């Protein structure tokens, strides 16, 4: 696995999650199979430009959306965490989200002291 493969895979996962799509949904839109999309996202697949084009079409993303990579590992980790947070809170009520926000604020205040 090359660094570029891993970065592209991570970017695909971030874009897919930002659009609240499952791997299955992306695979259907791109004309691929689920396990293949999973392998691409994990950086296990050395994909062709044609496949990359199919994935961009499935994500309704431009080449610049897909090829604009995080500037460093910290930014990539932050983007991944934000994506997980958005996905994880999408079914919560307003009150539950406010509780989660209070907890996160307390944790951040602890680290910032």
Phi, psi and omega in degrees: 000127177269162177299320180296317177303315181295317180296317179296317179300316179297318180296319177299315179299316180297316179296318180297313181293323178298333178266009180053042179256146171274166175299323180298315180297317178296317180301316179298313182294329183268354182072035180238177176258153185307310184296329178294315179299318178300317178296322177295314182296328178276358180076021182269346184250134174266092189276155177276166175297326178298317179293320177300320177296319178298318180294318177301317178298315180298326179274352187054047183244153176272164176304321180292327176301317186280326187263358174278104185264158176298144184287337176202174184297327180295316178298318180297316179296320179296316178298318179297317179296317178298318178299316179297320179297314180298314179297316183290335182258002186296338181254004181279154175284168179300318180295320178294319178295321178297321177296315178299318179299318179298318180296313180297319179300316178297317179297313180297321177297323177297316180288332183274357180280000000 
